[in-house]
Amino acid sequence: MTPDTAPLGEWHSLRLLATSSIGRVVYTVGALPAVLPVRYRLDGSVLVPAPAGSEFLRAVADALVAFQADQVSEADGSGWSVTILGRAEVTGPGAVAGSHPWPADRVTVRIRSELVTGRLLADVTPLPP
């Protein structure tokens, strides 16, 4: 832990994650890291829509991936960051239960959390130009 961050418990991390809808999936392609910004929802797992047959789906299906989301103030650097590690599974096309169904030409990548870590970012003094 650095002086400007504090660890968060799993419950608090997931509550913060539920307040956002944009995150990043971190996965590998040809043994190299790749990061893709995505829209997401939570239902106990992280749900990410993806085009059926996409390269992204081929790379993440049944793979261990990381998912990260955050909210950070540009003014003072305060905020939070949450990372989930888990296996990604691809489920069928069409809607996902809930209020925001995906279009029918999309499938869902479900990331089941195996490890959840979070950090609260304290106010920091801006760096001089």
C-alpha positions in Angstrom: 0.0 0.0 0.0 1.3 3.5 -0.9 0.3 6.5 1.2 -2.2 7.7 -1.3 -4.2 4.4 -1.7 -6.1 2.2 0.7 -7.2 -1.4 0.0 -10.9 -2.1 -0.2 -12.7 -5.3 0.8 -14.5 -7.4 -1.8 -18.0 -6.3 -0.8 -17.1 -2.6 -1.0 -15.2 -3.1 -4.3 -18.2 -4.8 -5.9 -20.5 -2.0 -4.7 -18.3 0.6 -6.3 -18.1 -1.5 -9.5 -21.9 -1.4 -9.7 -21.8 2.4 -10.0 -20.0 2.4 -13.3 -20.7 0.9 -16.8 -17.3 1.2 -18.6 -14.3 -0.9 -17.8 -11.4 -2.8 -19.4 -10.9 -6.5 -20.2 -7.2 -7.5 -20.0 -6.4 -10.7 -21.9 -3.7 -12.2 -24.1 -3.3 -12.6 -27.8 -0.4 -14.6 -29.0 1.2 -14.4 -25.5 1.0 -10.6 -25.6 -1.2 -8.5 -23.3 -4.2 -6.8 -24.8 -6.6 -4.3 -23.2 -10.1 -3.6 -24.6 -12.4 -0.9 -23.2 -15.9 -2.3 -22.8 -19.4 -1.6 -21.5 -20.4 -3.9 -18.8 -23.1 -4.9 -16.3 -23.0 -6.9 -13.0 -25.3 -9.8 -12.0 -22.9 -11.5 -9.6 -20.5 -11.8 -12.5 -19.2 -9.1 -14.9 -21.2 -9.3 -18.2 -19.7 -7.9 -21.3 -21.4 -7.8 -24.7 -19.3 -8.8 -27.7 -20.0 -9.3 -31.5 -20.5 -13.0 -32.3 -17.5 -14.5 -33.9 -15.1 -11.7 -33.0 -11.4 -12.1 -32.4 -12.0 -10.9 -28.9 -14.3 -13.8 -28.2 -11.8 -16.3 -29.6 -9.1 -14.9 -27.3 -11.1 -14.8 -24.1 -13.4 -17.9 -24.3 -12.5 -20.2 -21.3 -9.4 -18.1 -20.6 -8.3 -16.4 -17.4 -8.8 -12.7 -17.8 -8.7 -9.5 -15.8 -11.4 -6.9 -15.7 -10.7 -3.4 -14.3 -12.9 -0.3 -13.8 -12.3 2.9 -12.0 -13.6 6.4 -11.4 -10.9 9.1 -10.8 -11.3 12.8 -10.3 -9.3 14.9 -12.8 -9.2 17.7 -10.2 -7.5 16.0 -7.3 -6.9 12.3 -8.3 -9.3 10.9 -5.7 -11.5 8.0 -6.6 -11.4 4.2 -6.8 -10.1 1.3 -8.9 -11.4 -2.3 -8.8 -9.8 -5.3 -10.6 -11.4 -8.8 -11.0 -9.6 -11.9 -12.0 -11.6 -14.8 -13.3 -12.4 -17.2 -16.1 -14.4 -15.8 -19.1 -17.2 -17.9 -20.6 -19.2 -17.1 -23.7 -23.0 -17.5 -23.4 -25.6 -17.4 -26.2 -26.8 -14.5 -28.3 -29.6 -12.1 -27.5 -30.8 -10.5 -24.4 -29.4 -10.8 -20.9 -31.9 -10.7 -18.1 -32.3 -7.2 -16.8 -33.1 -3.8 -18.0 -30.4 -3.4 -20.7 -30.5 -6.3 -23.1 -27.8 -6.6 -25.7 -28.6 -6.6 -29.4 -29.5 -10.0 -30.9 -26.2 -10.1 -32.9 -24.1 -10.0 -29.7 -23.1 -12.7 -27.3 -22.2 -12.3 -23.6 -18.9 -12.8 -22.1 -19.4 -13.7 -18.4 -16.4 -13.1 -16.1 -16.9 -15.0 -12.9 -14.9 -13.4 -10.1 -12.3 -15.6 -8.5 -10.3 -12.7 -7.0 -11.5 -9.1 -6.4 -9.2 -6.3 -5.4 -10.0 -2.7 -4.9 -8.2 0.5 -4.0 -9.5 3.8 -2.7 -7.4 6.7 -4.1 -7.0 9.6 -1.7 -6.8 13.3 -2.7 -3.3 14.0 -4.0 -1.5 17.2 -4.7 -1.3 17.8 -8.4 2.1 17.5 -10.0 3.7 20.7 -11.1 3.9 21.4 -14.8 
